[in-house]
Amino acid sequence: MRLLPQETASVVSRLELLARRKMQGTMSGRHTSPNKGFSVIFAEHRHYTPGDNVRDLDWRVYGKNDRYYIKQYIEETNLRTTIVLDCSGSMSYTGEMAAPVGGKKLSKYEYARYLAAGLSYMLVKQQDAVSLVTFDAKIRQFIKAASRPSQVRRILEELHQTEPGGDTALAETLHEVADRIPRRGLVILISDLFDDPEKVVKALHHFAFNNHELVLFHVMAGEELTFPFRDFNDFRDLEMADRTLRIDPRSVRAAYLEKVRAHLQLVERACGQLQADYHPVSTEQPYAEALMNYLSRRGRRR
């Protein structure tokens, strides 16, 4: 399965993802840095001290008050992005309502890795560093951040080789990821968030505490959002082998939908408090459309 179709790459390459918070990087770029440098965006004046470059003196200010001041500017930097991808068993669910790609309906994981592939390509193309973390009950792979073109190929290969499976330990794993990211940057979490929502919210706060900007793609299947089932049937647990429940869907539908609604509202409210981007997506929507809609909306909000 080709994770970066040409039509997707061509559209994504015309967009950009800029950080809203001040970032720390290692090279000149387009994202605002917390450090003062000498770029084109003026920040403030400070008193001249011996050793400063006289070319940075503001002679207009000197002419007005007979004092030497240095012009300081906001330094721009490259963005460091960590894409955190949920590979737990629940992500393997493929609903009948899912949008097809090449005649095949996508599971939540397949949908999520298309999003990860498109974002990786776009970020490296704009010369930003990208890292990939895959996890289920623990971190499976942690690819260090890089901005060279070969990083896209490395990430695509990892996405292609990885298969979903295993239990979820979302909250605990996110705490570990937050501890392992070395400096402030952008964290993009792509997951169905199947875990205790209160614990998930605490883990999201960990990223904010470490001064990371957070984007959350909440991926769910259409059936998980609407529960359209009617017939008495067996429901299989995708994270626990051989565990099935025989359920009359009509008897649990109302309670199920209320739980889902409460879960979504709790996470969305937490993201609002953290000034994080919360972007719920259903696998019913073509993944490229979901990605373009988010990037366009984010660009308009800057």
C-alpha positions in Angstrom: 0.0 0.0 0.0 1.5 3.3 -1.1 1.3 5.7 1.9 2.0 8.9 0.0 0.1 8.9 -3.3 1.3 11.6 -5.7 -1.9 13.5 -5.6 -1.7 13.8 -1.8 2.0 14.8 -1.9 1.3 17.5 -4.5 -1.6 19.1 -2.5 0.2 18.8 0.9 3.4 20.4 -0.5 1.4 23.6 -1.2 0.4 24.0 2.4 2.5 24.5 5.6 2.2 23.9 9.3 3.5 26.7 11.4 3.9 26.6 15.2 1.8 29.0 17.3 4.1 28.9 20.3 7.7 29.9 20.4 9.9 27.0 19.4 13.5 26.0 20.0 15.5 24.7 17.0 19.0 24.4 15.6 18.7 26.3 12.3 17.2 29.4 10.8 13.6 28.8 9.8 10.1 30.2 9.8 8.9 29.6 13.4 9.3 32.1 16.2 12.0 31.2 18.7 12.0 32.2 22.4 15.5 33.6 21.9 16.4 37.1 20.7 18.4 37.1 17.5 18.8 39.3 14.4 16.1 38.5 11.9 13.5 40.7 10.3 11.0 40.8 13.2 11.7 43.7 15.6 11.4 42.8 19.3 12.7 45.6 21.6 15.6 47.9 22.4 18.2 47.3 25.0 21.1 49.5 26.3 24.4 49.3 24.5 27.2 47.5 26.4 30.9 47.4 25.4 31.4 44.5 23.0 28.1 44.9 21.1 28.3 45.2 17.4 28.0 48.9 16.6 26.2 48.1 13.4 23.2 47.1 15.5 22.9 50.5 17.1 19.7 52.4 16.5 20.9 55.8 15.4 17.4 57.3 15.3 16.9 56.6 19.0 20.4 58.1 19.7 19.4 61.2 17.8 16.4 61.7 19.9 17.7 61.1 23.4 21.5 61.0 23.0 21.8 57.4 24.3 23.0 54.2 22.6 20.5 51.4 22.2 20.8 48.1 20.4 17.9 46.8 18.2 16.9 43.3 19.1 14.8 41.1 16.8 12.9 37.8 17.2 15.0 34.9 16.0 13.2 32.4 13.8 13.9 28.7 14.1 13.1 25.3 12.6 10.2 23.4 14.0 10.7 20.1 15.8 7.7 17.8 15.5 7.0 14.5 17.1 4.3 12.4 15.5 2.9 9.9 18.1 1.0 7.1 16.4 -1.3 4.6 18.3 -0.7 1.1 17.0 -2.8 -0.8 19.6 -5.3 -3.5 18.7 -8.3 -1.2 18.7 -6.8 0.7 15.8 -7.2 -2.4 13.6 -10.9 -2.0 13.4 -12.3 -1.5 9.9 -15.9 -0.4 9.6 -18.2 -0.9 6.6 -18.7 2.9 6.6 -15.0 3.6 6.0 -13.9 5.5 2.9 -12.0 3.3 0.5 -8.5 3.8 -0.9 -7.8 1.9 -4.1 -11.0 -0.1 -3.6 -10.0 -1.1 0.0 -11.7 0.2 3.1 -9.2 1.6 5.6 -8.9 0.5 9.2 -8.4 3.2 11.8 -4.6 2.4 11.8 -4.3 2.5 8.0 -6.2 5.9 8.0 -3.9 7.2 10.8 -0.7 6.2 9.0 -1.8 8.0 5.9 -2.2 11.1 8.1 1.2 10.6 9.6 2.8 10.1 6.1 1.3 13.2 4.7 2.3 15.3 7.8 5.9 13.9 7.7 6.3 14.8 4.0 5.0 18.3 4.5 7.1 19.1 7.5 10.4 17.8 6.0 9.6 19.6 2.8 9.4 22.9 4.7 12.8 22.0 6.3 11.5 21.1 9.7 12.7 18.1 11.8 10.2 15.2 12.3 10.3 12.3 14.7 8.0 9.3 14.8 6.9 7.4 17.9 4.7 4.2 17.5 3.2 2.5 20.6 0.6 0.2 22.0 1.0 -0.9 25.6 4.6 0.6 25.4 6.7 2.5 22.9 7.5 0.2 20.0 9.7 2.6 17.9 11.2 6.0 18.5 12.7 7.5 15.4 14.8 10.5 16.3 14.0 13.8 14.7 15.7 14.8 11.4 14.9 17.2 8.6 16.8 15.6 5.7 14.8 14.2 2.8 15.7 10.6 3.7 13.8 11.0 6.9 10.5 10.8 5.0 11.5 7.4 3.5 12.6 6.1 6.9 9.3 7.1 8.4 7.2 5.7 5.5 9.1 2.4 5.8 8.4 2.2 9.5 4.7 3.0 9.0 4.4 0.3 6.3 6.1 -2.4 8.4 4.1 -1.7 11.6 0.9 -3.6 12.2 -1.6 -2.8 15.0 -2.0 -5.2 17.9 -1.7 -5.4 21.6 -3.4 -3.8 24.6 -3.6 0.0 25.1 -1.7 1.8 27.7 -2.2 5.2 26.2 -1.9 7.5 29.2 1.2 5.8 30.7 2.9 5.7 27.3 2.2 9.4 26.6 3.8 10.3 29.9 6.9 8.4 28.8 6.9 10.1 25.4 6.6 13.5 27.1 9.7 12.7 29.2 11.7 11.6 26.2 11.2 14.6 23.9 14.2 16.7 24.6 13.0 20.3 23.9 9.9 22.2 23.3 8.2 21.5 20.0 5.1 20.4 18.3 3.5 17.0 19.3 1.0 15.5 16.9 -0.9 12.6 18.5 -3.0 10.3 16.2 -5.1 7.9 18.2 -8.6 6.6 18.9 -8.0 7.5 22.6 -9.4 4.2 23.9 -8.3 4.6 27.5 -9.6 6.1 30.7 -10.3 9.7 29.6 -9.3 11.2 32.9 -5.9 9.6 32.7 -5.5 10.7 29.0 -6.3 14.3 30.0 -3.5 14.2 32.7 -1.1 12.8 30.1 -2.0 15.7 27.7 -1.3 18.1 30.5 2.3 16.6 30.7 3.0 17.8 27.2 1.7 21.3 28.1 3.8 21.4 31.2 6.9 20.7 29.1 6.0 23.6 26.9 5.0 21.5 23.8 2.3 22.6 21.4 -0.2 19.7 21.0 -2.3 18.7 18.0 -4.7 15.8 18.5 -6.2 13.8 15.6 -8.9 11.7 17.2 -9.5 8.9 14.7 -12.7 6.8 15.1 -14.8 4.7 12.7 -18.3 5.7 11.7 -19.7 2.7 13.5 -18.0 3.7 16.8 -19.6 7.1 16.6 -23.1 6.1 15.6 -23.4 2.5 16.7 -25.8 1.5 13.9 -25.9 -2.2 14.8 -29.4 -3.8 15.2 -29.1 -7.5 15.2 -28.1 -9.6 18.3 -24.4 -10.4 17.6 -21.0 -11.3 19.0 -18.6 -8.3 19.6 -14.9 -9.2 19.6 -12.4 -7.4 21.8 -9.5 -6.4 19.4 -7.0 -6.0 22.3 -7.7 -9.2 24.2 -7.5 -12.4 22.2 -10.5 -14.7 22.2 -12.7 -12.4 24.2 -16.1 -11.9 22.8 -19.4 -10.5 24.2 -22.8 -11.5 22.8 -24.9 -8.4 22.9 -28.3 -7.1 21.8 -27.1 -3.7 20.3 -30.5 -2.1 20.8 -30.4 -2.6 24.5 -27.0 -0.9 25.0 -27.1 1.7 22.2 -28.3 4.7 24.2 -25.8 4.1 27.0 -23.0 3.5 24.6 -23.6 6.7 22.7 -23.8 8.7 25.9 -20.4 7.3 27.0 -18.9 8.2 23.6 -20.4 11.7 23.8 -19.0 12.3 27.3 -15.6 11.0 26.3 -15.4 13.3 23.3 -16.6 16.3 25.2 -14.1 15.7 28.0 -11.1 15.5 25.7 -12.2 18.4 23.6 -12.7 20.5 26.7 -9.2 19.6 28.0 -7.7 20.5 24.6 -9.4 23.9 24.8 -7.9 24.5 28.3 -4.5 23.5 27.0 -4.8 25.6 23.8 -4.3 22.4 21.9 -5.8 21.7 18.5 -8.4 19.0 18.8 -9.4 17.5 15.4 -11.9 14.6 15.5 -12.0 12.6 12.3 -14.1 9.7 11.1 -12.7 7.1 8.7 -15.8 7.8 6.7 -14.1 11.0 5.5 -11.3 10.6 2.9 -8.0 11.0 4.8 -6.7 13.6 2.4 -9.8 15.7 2.8 -9.5 15.5 6.6 -5.8 16.6 6.5 -6.4 19.4 4.1 -9.4 20.7 6.1 -7.3 20.8 9.3 -4.3 22.5 7.7 -6.4 25.1 5.9 -8.3 25.9 9.1 -5.1 26.1 11.2 -3.6 28.5 8.6 -6.6 30.8 8.7 -6.4 31.0 12.5 -2.8 32.2 12.6 
